[in-house]
């Protein structure tokens, strides 16, 4: 009888793990996306010139009257 309960407990753990797997996979994907985007935030990508070198800002922007 004890073996039966052990088997049931093992099956319950396996079912629990299977149900939680998509949740954990989603968390892992989310963390990977955050890490991949982090180096780009707030920094110019290598080799790109600042936008002010490519286009002149509107006079109101340069005089800070916006």
Secondary structure, DSSP 4 states (H G I P E B T S, - for coil): -HHHHHHHHHHHHHHHHHHHHHHHHHHHHHHHHHHHHHTTTTSPPTTPPPHHHHSPPPHHHHTT--
